[in-house]
Structures are given as structure tokens and as C-alpha cells.
Amino acid sequence: MTAWSRNMAANDIPIDLEGLERSLRKPRSLFSYAMSFLTGAATLAAMVPLISVLYLLLKKGLAGLNWEALIALPPAAMETGGGFGNAIVGTVVIVVIATVISVPLGILGAVYIAVFGADSKIAGAVQFAAKVLTGLPSILAGVFAFGTLVAVTGGFSAPAGGAALALLMLPTILLTAEQAIKRVPTKMRDAAIGMGATPTQVVTKVILPTAFPGILTGIMLALARAIGETAPLLFTSLFSEFWMSRTHPYFLPKTIGELMKPTASLAVLIYNFSGSPFDNQIAMAWTAALTLVAIVLVLNFVGSAIAKRYSRL
């Protein structure tokens, strides 16, 4: 008998143990069971589209997934074999450009609105603009990049595609980094200031290293969104049937001139080949879609793992 039970018995207070038992005959218990059942059913219903898409991708795309598909050029009509190696390289180049643009701007903006200008009107305006940009249709990002870069430079290019994707990545990185920075304990900042650190040293030596896992989570989630976008690339980088460089051993661009031309990407290849009347190109679109979904899933899993680890710190 526990101490609580002994005290209750000593005070002669009756304990209604039967009233503590759950029973479907009681309205509250019945409502709880019903809501739990509906929640589980809704969760399973929401997973049906995801599972069906993954099943179709594995069924129709796995058959064509081989080493040749990852390193070869896209096949012509009625041609056997081929792949989407140039689209993988182009996707990597475009996403790297977008990351180089969006990550520094997002982190610097987050540092300003969370540390240096936390109570200023500019910080509020930046936060509002970032939240609005999170719901920006991707096609509008492509139109903006087309008007500011493609029209000015006179041609479609990888930097234009990277700029369009950077516009989509920036608000996610900024808002996530802001929350990560705000979660840094104030005592750590005060301790650094008490030791004579300047505001810049507090940010670079204390705040950013501590908030790094959360910032990295935002970057991974932003990458997972940007890498699958098609509409912005149709207006900016367009598509190409060739490698970005025909002389470099790894087919990567080594000059600015090789960057400033139409660039292949997985998302646009899937868009083009999915509407093709030729079976070989449709099959290649399924294989490319499987590869792209695998990349996105890996990025999401990595971001989720980092977020869980960060939440336990």
C-alpha cells in the first residue's frame, strides 16, 4: 500500500475505483475512443496518396534505373537506352547557385531581426515580407527571375534558375534561422558579453554555433522544396539535351560562358518527357521522377533527424 493510500484510508475517505475505469458506456470515454479512431482513419487516408505515388514510381521507374541512366544523355525518340546524367549535373549546379545566394542572405537577415534589430520596424517588415514569400507561387519567382536576369542577359542560364530557386529558399531559411537564434539561451549571450566579447564575437562565436543545427534544418528543408520545382526553371534555365561542358572530364562548367546557356534539370526533364508520345521517353520520365523523389526524401529525412536531435538539446 502506498503512502497516499494509507493517508486516504486513515482519513476514512472512500475511493471509487470503479469510477476510474474506462468504459464505452460512459460518454466521455466513448467520445475519446471515437475521436482516436477518426484521427487514425484520417491519418491513414492522408497516407494513401503518398503510398500510391511511391508505389507507381517504384513499379514504373525502378525497371529503368541503372548506371547508364545516371550518366548518359537523354534518349531521342524511339531510341533505346539513354539517361539523364546531364539533368542531374544541371540540377546540382542550379541548386548550388541557389544555396550560395539564399543561405548567406537568410542567415544575415535572421541575425539582424533576432539580435541587432529585434525591436525595430525594419525587422518587423522583413519578417512580414518573409512570411508572405513563403506562400509565393513558384511560377511568380520564375517570372521575376526572367524579367530581371533572362531579359537582361539575353538568354536562359543556370544562374537565372538559381536566382529563381533562391527566392523560394530564402524565406524558409530566414524564418527557421530566426527561430533557432531566438532559442539560444540568454545566459550564454550574457556570459560572453561579461567576458568582454564584442557583439560580433557573440554572434559568430556563441549564437551561430549554438543555433547551427536548427539553421541547418531550415537549409535542408528549403533545398528539398527547391530541388523539385519546375515552373521557375521553365522561365529561367529552360532545358538542354547536352552536357554543360563538353571538355571538362566531369562535365561540369569551368567557365562563366558555359554557365550562361540553357541548362538541363531533372524537374524540367520529367515535365518534357511525361508528355512525350514515345514510350522510351515516358519510361525515362518515370525513372527520373523516382530519382528526384529519392533525393527529396533523403533531404527531408536528414532535416527531420537534425530537427529531432536539436529539439533534445
C-alpha positions in Angstrom: 0.0 0.0 0.0 1.4 3.4 -1.0 1.7 6.3 1.4 -1.1 8.1 -0.4 -3.4 5.1 0.0 -2.6 4.8 3.7 -3.4 8.5 4.2 -6.7 8.2 2.4 -7.6 5.1 4.5 -6.6 6.9 7.7 -8.9 9.7 6.8 -11.7 7.2 6.0 -12.3 8.7 2.6 -13.9 6.2 0.2 -12.1 5.6 -3.1 -14.4 4.8 -6.1 -12.0 2.6 -8.1 -14.8 1.5 -10.4 -15.4 5.1 -11.4 -11.8 5.4 -12.5 -12.1 2.6 -15.0 -12.7 3.4 -18.7 -15.9 2.1 -20.2 -17.6 2.6 -23.5 -20.9 3.1 -21.7 -19.6 6.4 -20.4 -20.0 9.4 -22.8 -16.5 10.8 -22.2 -14.8 7.5 -22.8 -16.9 6.8 -25.8 -16.1 10.3 -27.3 -12.4 9.8 -26.6 -12.4 6.4 -28.4 -14.4 7.8 -31.3 -12.0 10.8 -31.8 -9.0 8.5 -31.6 -10.5 6.2 -34.3 -11.3 9.2 -36.5 -7.8 10.6 -36.1 -6.2 7.3 -37.0 -8.5 6.9 -40.0 -7.7 10.4 -41.2 -4.0 9.8 -40.9 -4.3 6.6 -42.9 -6.4 8.3 -45.6 -3.8 11.1 -45.9 -1.1 8.5 -46.4 -2.9 6.8 -49.3 -1.9 9.3 -52.0 1.7 9.2 -50.8 1.9 5.5 -50.8 0.2 5.2 -54.2 2.6 7.7 -55.7 5.6 5.8 -54.3 4.2 2.5 -55.5 3.8 3.8 -59.1 7.2 5.3 -59.0 8.8 2.1 -57.8 6.8 0.0 -60.3 7.4 2.1 -63.4 10.7 3.8 -62.6 12.7 1.1 -60.9 12.9 -1.0 -64.0 14.9 1.7 -65.9 17.1 2.7 -63.0 20.7 1.6 -63.8 24.1 3.1 -64.1 23.6 4.2 -67.7 20.5 6.2 -66.7 22.6 8.2 -64.2 25.5 9.1 -66.6 24.1 9.1 -70.1 22.4 11.8 -72.1 18.6 11.9 -72.7 17.4 9.5 -75.4 15.9 10.7 -78.7 12.6 9.5 -79.9 12.4 5.7 -80.3 16.0 5.3 -79.1 16.9 2.6 -76.7 18.9 3.3 -73.6 19.9 6.8 -72.6 19.6 8.5 -69.3 19.5 11.9 -67.5 23.1 12.4 -66.4 23.2 16.0 -67.7 20.0 16.8 -65.8 21.5 15.6 -62.6 24.6 17.7 -63.1 22.4 20.7 -64.1 20.2 20.3 -61.1 23.2 20.2 -58.8 24.7 23.3 -60.4 21.4 25.3 -60.2 20.8 24.2 -56.6 24.3 25.1 -55.5 23.9 28.6 -57.1 20.6 29.0 -55.2 22.2 27.9 -52.0 25.1 30.3 -52.3 22.7 33.1 -52.8 20.0 32.3 -50.3 22.0 30.9 -47.3 24.2 33.9 -46.5 21.2 36.3 -47.1 18.9 34.2 -45.0 21.3 33.9 -42.1 22.4 37.5 -42.1 18.7 38.6 -42.2 17.9 36.3 -39.3 20.8 37.6 -37.2 19.6 41.2 -37.8 15.9 40.6 -37.0 16.7 38.4 -34.0 19.7 40.1 -32.5 20.7 43.6 -33.7 17.3 45.0 -34.8 14.9 42.8 -32.8 12.6 45.7 -31.9 13.0 47.8 -35.0 10.3 48.5 -37.6 12.7 47.2 -40.3 12.8 43.8 -38.5 9.0 43.6 -38.5 8.9 44.5 -42.2 11.4 41.8 -43.0 9.5 39.2 -41.0 6.3 40.1 -42.7 7.9 40.0 -46.2 9.4 36.6 -45.4 6.1 35.2 -44.3 4.5 36.5 -47.4 7.2 35.0 -49.6 6.6 31.5 -48.0 3.3 31.4 -49.9 4.6 32.9 -53.1 3.7 30.8 -56.2 6.8 29.3 -57.7 5.9 30.4 -61.2 6.0 34.1 -60.0 9.6 33.5 -58.8 10.4 32.3 -62.3 8.7 35.3 -63.9 10.6 37.6 -61.6 13.9 36.0 -62.5 13.0 36.0 -66.2 12.4 39.8 -66.1 15.5 40.7 -64.1 18.1 38.2 -65.4 17.0 36.4 -68.6 15.7 39.5 -70.3 18.8 41.5 -69.2 21.4 38.9 -70.1 19.6 37.8 -73.3 19.4 34.1 -72.7 18.4 31.3 -70.4 21.0 30.2 -68.0 21.8 28.3 -64.8 22.4 31.4 -62.7 18.9 32.6 -63.6 17.5 29.3 -62.5 19.5 29.5 -59.3 18.2 33.0 -58.6 14.6 31.9 -59.0 15.1 29.0 -56.6 17.0 31.2 -54.2 13.9 33.4 -54.0 11.9 30.4 -52.9 14.5 29.1 -50.4 15.2 32.5 -48.8 12.1 32.9 -46.6 12.3 29.3 -45.2 16.0 29.7 -44.3 15.4 33.2 -42.8 12.4 32.3 -40.6 14.0 29.0 -39.5 17.3 30.6 -38.7 15.5 33.3 -36.7 13.7 30.8 -34.5 16.9 28.9 -34.0 18.8 32.0 -32.9 16.0 33.0 -30.6 16.2 29.6 -28.9 19.8 30.3 -27.8 19.7 30.8 -24.0 20.1 34.4 -23.0 22.5 33.4 -20.3 25.0 32.3 -22.9 24.9 35.7 -24.6 25.3 37.5 -21.2 28.2 35.3 -20.2 30.0 36.1 -23.5 29.4 39.8 -23.0 30.5 39.6 -19.4 33.8 38.1 -20.6 34.4 41.1 -22.8 33.2 39.8 -26.2 32.0 42.3 -28.8 28.5 41.9 -30.3 30.1 40.5 -33.5 32.1 37.9 -31.5 28.9 37.0 -29.5 27.1 36.3 -32.8 30.0 34.4 -34.5 31.4 32.5 -31.5 28.3 31.8 -29.4 25.0 32.3 -31.2 25.6 30.9 -34.6 27.5 27.8 -33.5 24.8 27.0 -30.9 21.9 27.6 -33.4 23.7 25.8 -36.2 21.6 22.5 -36.0 18.4 24.5 -36.3 19.8 26.6 -39.2 21.0 23.5 -41.0 17.5 22.0 -40.7 16.0 25.1 -42.4 18.5 24.8 -45.2 17.8 21.2 -45.8 14.0 21.8 -45.9 14.5 24.7 -48.3 16.7 22.5 -50.5 14.0 19.8 -50.5 11.4 22.2 -51.7 13.6 24.0 -54.3 15.1 20.9 -56.0 11.7 19.7 -57.2 10.4 23.0 -58.6 9.6 23.0 -62.3 7.8 26.3 -63.1 10.6 28.6 -62.2 13.1 26.7 -64.3 10.9 26.8 -67.4 11.3 30.6 -67.3 15.0 30.7 -66.4 17.2 27.8 -67.2 14.9 26.1 -69.7 16.4 22.7 -70.9 19.3 21.3 -72.8 20.0 17.9 -74.4 23.7 18.2 -73.8 26.2 18.4 -71.0 27.0 21.8 -69.6 30.7 21.3 -70.6 31.9 19.1 -73.4 35.6 19.3 -72.5 35.6 19.0 -68.7 36.1 15.4 -67.6 33.3 15.6 -65.1 31.0 17.6 -67.5 30.8 20.4 -65.0 31.1 24.0 -66.2 34.5 25.6 -65.9 33.8 29.0 -67.4 31.2 31.6 -67.0 30.3 31.2 -70.6 29.3 27.6 -70.1 27.0 28.6 -67.2 25.3 31.3 -69.3 23.3 28.9 -71.5 20.2 26.7 -71.2 20.8 24.1 -68.6 19.1 20.7 -68.1 17.4 19.8 -64.8 15.5 16.7 -63.5 12.3 18.6 -62.9 12.1 20.0 -66.4 13.2 16.7 -68.0 10.3 15.0 -66.2 7.9 17.7 -67.4 9.1 17.4 -71.0 9.2 13.6 -71.2 6.0 12.9 -69.3 4.0 14.5 -72.2 6.0 12.7 -74.9 4.2 10.3 -77.3 7.2 8.0 -77.3 7.3 5.1 -74.8 11.1 5.3 -74.2 10.9 8.9 -73.1 7.9 8.3 -70.9 9.7 5.4 -69.2 12.8 7.7 -68.7 10.5 10.3 -67.1 9.3 7.7 -64.5 12.9 6.8 -63.7 13.9 10.4 -63.4 10.9 11.1 -61.1 11.9 8.2 -58.9 15.5 9.6 -58.7 14.2 13.1 -57.8 11.8 11.8 -55.2 14.6 9.7 -53.6 16.7 12.9 -53.4 13.9 14.9 -51.8 13.1 12.1 -49.4 16.7 11.9 -48.3 16.9 15.6 -47.7 13.6 15.6 -45.7 14.8 12.6 -43.6 18.1 14.4 -42.9 16.3 17.6 -42.0 13.9 15.8 -39.7 16.7 13.9 -38.0 18.6 17.1 -37.3 15.4 18.8 -36.0 14.8 15.9 -33.6 18.3 15.9 -32.4 18.2 19.7 -32.0 14.9 19.5 -30.0 16.6 17.2 -27.4 19.5 19.6 -26.8 
